[in-house]
Amino acid sequence: MEKTPVEVAGNAALVVVDVQKGFEDAFWGRRNNPDAERNIAALIDVWQESGRPVVFVRHDSPEQSRSPLRVGYEGNAFKDVVEERRGKGSGPELLVRKSVNSAFYGEPDLDGWLKGAGVRQIVIAGIQTNMCNETTARMGGNLGYDVLFPLDAMHTFDLAGPFGWSATADELTRATAVSLHGGRFARVVSTEEVVAAAR
């Protein structure tokens, strides 16, 4: 697929997915991309400096007995890199609470909020690459948004699957990137490209 320059709309929304303390729990196993939080911070900073809208998404797990993301548990809280930036921008900000993979199935209604503000482009960052980020990107593409997916502003974990199969976090990241980009659900890009285009 031919490489085209990244363009960021003046009202593009940054959707920061599930950057929560619970993902630091050993429950999840080995992660990839140790630079994810630094790149997420860079995106939030440029969005807030430019007055563009920022959406913070929090996963409120209904699995009260075991999930590190369950409501009322310390892991439900945002990581400091996000919490210290909330409310600091000059543009609109929204908190979406969800209990499933897609940020479009949360409260308040993300699609309604974006369309009400005339937003047609979204940039997705956060945790996990192949789970909530990918699901949100697929739905965003299906709903008609121009979706940018800065792959280095997210991370995931090694995962076991069926038939004795397993995949490393890096393998899952590559599979997500190929599926989203090749399937035209989203444009997979870098944080550097997005930051440069947003300035």
N, C-alpha and C positions, 0 to 999 in steps of 0.2 A: 504494500500500500504506500503510495507516494506521501512523503512528509510535507506537510503544509505548516506555515507559521501559526503559532498559537495566538489567538485573539481573545481578549477578555472584555466582555461588555461592561459598560459603565455601571450597570445595575446588577451584574452577575452576583448570585448568592453563593457564599461559601457554606457548605453543609459539613459540620464537624461531628462525626459519628462516634459515639460511645467511647470517648477518651476518658475512661473511668479507672479508679484505683483497683477495682476488682480484677482487672486484666494483668496486674502484677502478681497475682496469686499463683503458686506452684501448680494449682489445679489444671492450668491450661497446657503446661509442658513448655517445650523450647520454642521461642519466638525468633523472628528474623528482623532485619532492618533496625538496628539500634539508633539510627538517625531519625526515625519516624517522628518523635516528639519535637525535635528541633525544627524539622520541616513543617510540621503542623503549626508550630508557633510562628514561623516566618509567614505562613499564609494568613493566619489570623491578624498578625501585625499589619500587613499591607492592606488587608481588607478594612480593618478599622481605621487606618490612616486615610484611606481613600473614601470613607463614608459608605462603602458598599454594605449590603445586608449580610449578616452572619447568623446562621442557624446552629444552635448547639443541641445535639440529640443525646438523650440519656436513655439507656436501656434499664427499665424497671422490671427485673426478672420476676415472674410469678412463682418460680421454683424456690419457695421459702426455706426449704430444708437444706439445700446444698449450694445454690448458685452464689458465687462471689459478687454478683451484681444485684442481689436481692434488695428490695426496699427495706430501709432501716438498718442495713449493714454498712460498715465503713467503705466497703468496696463499691457501693452504689454511687459514691461521690465522684465528681470529676477529678482527674489528676490536676496537680497544682499548675501545670503548664497551661491548662485551659481555665481553671477556676480564677486564677489571678488576672486573666484577660477579660472575663465576662463583664459586660457593662461598661467597658472602657472605650468603645468606639463611638464615632459621631453618627454612624448610620443605624438603620433599624436592626433589632436583634430579636430572635425568637428562641424559646426553649421548647423542644418537642420531647414528650415522654412516650416511649413505646415499650411493647412487651414481645414484639416479633422482630423479624429481620429487617423489614423495610421501614425506613423513616417516613414513608408515605402512608403507613398504617399506624399513626400515632395521634397524640392529642397535644395541641390543636392540629387541625388538618393542614399539613405542609403544602400540598398542592393548591389548596384554596388560598393560603397566605401568599404563596409565590405568585400565583396568577392575579390575585388582587393587587399586588405591587407591580405588575407588568413584567415580572422576571421570566426570561426565556432561557437563560443559561445558568447552570449550576456547576460548582466545583466540589467534588467529594473528597474528604480526607478523614482519617481516623482509624478505628479498629472494628472488626477485622477485615482484612483485604478481601478474602474470598467468601465472607459471610454477609454481614450487614452492609458493608460498603458495596459489594458486588450486587446484592439484591436491590439496594437503593438505586444504583446506577442503571440496572436493567429496567426497573419501573420508571425511572426518570426518562430513559430513552423511549419507552413505550408511551409515556404521557406527552411526548413531543418536545422535551427539553433538550437543549444542546448540552451534553454532559462532558465535562473534563474530569479526568481521573489521574491525578498526580501520584504515580505508583510509589514514589519514595516518601510520601507523606502518610504512610499507613504501614501496618504490619499485621502478621498473622502467626499461627502456631502450627507445628507439625500435627498431622491428623491421621488417625486410623480409620479405615473404611471397610467395605465388604470384601469377602473372598480372601481375607488375609492381606489385602492391599493396604498400603499406607503411602503417604506423601509428605515430603518435608515442606516447611513453610515456604521456602524458595520455589519449590516445584508448584505448590498451590498458587503462589503469586504469579508465576509465569502463565499458568493455565488460565487464571482470571484475566490477565492482561490480553492474552490471545483471544479468548472468548469475547470479551467486551469490545476490543478494538476491531478484531476481524469480523465480528458479528454486527458492527456498527451501532452498538448500544451506547458507546462512549468513545472519546478519544483519550487514549492512554498517553500521558505526557509526564514531564518532570516538574518538580516544585520550582526549579530555576526558571523554566520556560514560563510558568504561570505567573510567578512573581514579576519577571521582567515585563510581561505583557500587561500586568495590572498596574504598573507604575506609570 
